[in-house]
């Protein structure tokens, strides 16, 4: 999720995974996969940077969860008596 600003200064949060295109006409227009459009104050570059940061945070979170699961499995197998 990324935080953006509408032209009337209203902040909102958008699911970056739903972005299909971003245009500068000169206003920045975000088109979602479902066709819905948002006009925002941020530049294309700012939106792309926010979307990349969002994806990196999600990726790191998944990696952390996978590492925790591996550690839990190791601890569980060490506690099993044969």
C-alpha positions in Angstrom: 0.0 0.0 0.0 1.3 3.5 -0.9 0.2 6.8 0.5 -0.7 9.4 -2.2 -2.3 12.9 -2.4 -5.3 13.8 -4.5 -5.3 17.2 -6.1 -7.6 18.6 -3.4 -4.9 17.6 -0.8 -6.8 14.6 0.5 -4.5 11.8 1.5 -5.4 8.2 0.5 -3.7 4.8 0.4 -3.6 2.8 -2.8 -2.8 -0.9 -3.3 0.2 -0.6 -5.6 -0.4 -4.1 -6.9 -3.5 -2.8 -8.7 -1.7 -0.1 -10.8 -1.8 -0.8 -14.5 -0.5 2.5 -15.9 0.8 5.9 -14.7 0.6 9.0 -17.0 1.7 12.6 -16.7 -0.6 14.8 -18.8 0.6 17.1 -17.0 -1.4 15.9 -14.0 -0.4 12.5 -12.9 -3.1 9.9 -13.6 -3.0 6.4 -12.2 -5.1 3.8 -13.9 -5.9 0.6 -12.0 -6.4 -2.8 -13.5 -10.2 -2.4 -13.1 -10.1 0.9 -15.1 -10.6 3.2 -12.2 -8.5 6.4 -12.4 -6.9 8.6 -9.7 -5.4 12.1 -10.3 -2.6 12.7 -7.8 0.0 15.4 -6.9 2.9 13.0 -6.9 5.1 12.6 -10.0 5.5 9.3 -11.9 8.9 8.9 -10.4 7.7 9.4 -6.8 4.9 6.8 -7.4 7.3 4.3 -8.9 9.7 4.8 -6.0 6.9 4.3 -3.5 5.7 1.1 -5.3 9.2 -0.3 -5.4 9.7 0.4 -1.7 6.3 -1.2 -0.9 7.3 -4.4 -2.9 10.7 -4.6 -1.2 9.0 -4.4 2.2 6.6 -7.2 1.3 9.4 -9.3 -0.1 11.5 -8.8 3.1 8.5 -9.7 5.2 8.0 -12.9 3.3 11.7 -13.8 3.6 11.5 -13.1 7.4 8.4 -15.3 7.7 10.1 -18.1 5.7 13.2 -17.9 7.9 11.0 -18.1 11.1 9.2 -21.2 9.7 12.6 -22.9 8.9 13.8 -22.1 12.4 10.6 -23.4 14.0 10.9 -26.6 11.9 14.6 -27.1 13.0 13.6 -26.6 16.7 10.7 -29.0 16.4 12.8 -31.7 14.8 15.5 -31.3 17.5 12.8 -31.8 20.2 11.5 -35.0 18.6 12.9 -38.1 20.4 13.7 -41.1 18.3 
